[in-house]
Amino acid sequence: MPDYSNPSTPLTARNYAWSATAARPPRNGAVETQKIDGSYSPPPGATVGTLRDGLRHTFAAQWGLPVSEVTIVSYTIREK
């Protein structure tokens, strides 16, 4: 079974399902988190790190924040 905790692990299947929770910087003293689920069809050469970077961009776009302010707290990946 692939090590999906390693950002260098290649994503070789055609499709993946993922679930991720991200945190944004504290507002009013509280850290906010959000969980989203989705699917991913990796381009050639994609790795777990590629997917995680994409997740950060997705959360940043939803929150209107720079990508650098988004932290992926947890994620799961499975082949479809």
Order of alpha helices (4+ residues) and beta strands (2+ residues): beta-beta-alpha-beta
